[in-house]
Amino acid sequence: MTELKKRSTTKILAVVLIIVALGAFGWRTHLRAQIENERALMAEVKSVRTAVELYITLNKAFPQDLKLLTTEKYTLGNKSALYLSGIHVDAEKYPIDTFGHRFVYDPKTGKVQPGTKGYEVW
């Protein structure tokens, strides 16, 4: 093999290795972000469900919708607070999940699910 061919092969191999390394890094970063988003979603679902349970406990009825939880306050002793705060809401004040979708809520059963496709069974 000539010296020129060896150099060309070495350069091509180096470029391929760099591309593979960058691709692996990008994929790992993507997976890490996905896992972090899913953890955040789990925490959000828990918060919304806890707010629904608190509403039921205090009012002996299911809330009519989730918007009520982000706009209506409850009072315990001398403290007053929203049923659900610290969560993102859309323009109409409905709580939205990490992926930007409204939570799905059944006012007959009090069941709350994420609105993002693929996470409905959480």
Order of alpha helices (4+ residues) and beta strands (2+ residues): alpha-alpha-beta-beta-beta-beta
